[in-house]
Amino acid sequence: MYFLFDNLYFPPVSEADEEGILAVGGDLSPERLKLAYKNGIFPWFNEGEPILWWAPDPRMVLFLDELIISKSMRNILNRKQFTVTFNTNFKEVISNCQKIQRIGQDGTWISDDIVESYCELNRQGIAKSVEVWQEGELVGGLYGVDLGHVFCGESMFSKVSNASKVAFISLVKHLEEKNYKLLDCQVYNPHLDSLGCREIDREEFMDILKSE
């Protein structure tokens, strides 16, 4: 495990341990975050603990043409009960992701420092959001880092049933129209699996990431 200091550097992702932890420490400056994502690395840690930098193997991803939309979700989309916008209210989306209560989780990894850093990335046009509205109220959304050919998803929230799924599906359709190669979902969870995401070798992920 590599310990980061003030220098803008990350070791090769192949040096990550079995859990996927590559490095500890450093900061959340926009420069370091941009370097991390361009090299297949992302921060994930509990508030009050040292920053942990991850490059897991395998990697959870979605190839855009493998998206699974259930019949019930198709009905919801066809009814147009939600309105979707792209990157119009990033601060509110990340703030809701920070505050939303999640089953089985005590607190959140999205600290105030994370919010501040990713809002700066948004101002630089790198971090982006998807917003889902119902009757003028923000009821769901997601945010992530846009690398131009790969979108690195970070977190979703939902205040009403299916709002985060609508955000996810809308993002995938948007990326597909723009000829993106991949949606990076980082690590496995059953919800992502149900939407068509799957694990691939880190080496394959890195090949796609580097093929701009």
Phi, psi and omega in degrees: 000131184264138178258122182270148176235223184278341183288142179276093185205144168227142174289167177301146183298338179296346180271001177296150179282184185298329178285338183108002179280126183259319186207163180229140173100206184077211182216181180249033179296151178306323181295317180290320179297317178298317178298319181298306185296323179295341181248020174075028185237145178217153178273144178198113186198162178274146180300138181089355178252164177300151178292128176252136180247129190244147171213073190290154174224114007282176180244135178274124183220166169236118165283125197302328181279002179255008179303133177256121175244115182292162179300319180295323178290324177299321178297318179297315179296320181292331180284345177055044179279351177240153171248135183244134174234161182240119171059043178253345183208060186301314184301318180293324179294308182294326178294321176291321176299325179291321190267340188296140178278131182241136181298129177084002180242135177257099182087196184219153175273351182275092181281171175299325178294321176299312180303312182298316183292317182285332173296323176293319175298324177295318178297332179274359177083017184254312174273137184222164184227161169238132181245139177241126186242148173221117182052043175082359181254138177285112186245355179188168178167180177207165175216162179188190183249127185260113180262005176094332176227344175227133175254125182261102181289141183246307183201154177232159171216158179211128176261341176227158184305134172076358183296320180290327176295321177298319177298314182297310182297319179296321177298314182300315179298320179296315180295323180296319178296329182268006177064035173290156183268335192195149166249116180277123180247004170073283185229155185296138159210155186299326180298314179295321178302320182292341180265001177106000178288153178211164180271139173231163178298145178303322181298318178295318177301316181294324177299317179293318181299322184275353183266057182293000000 
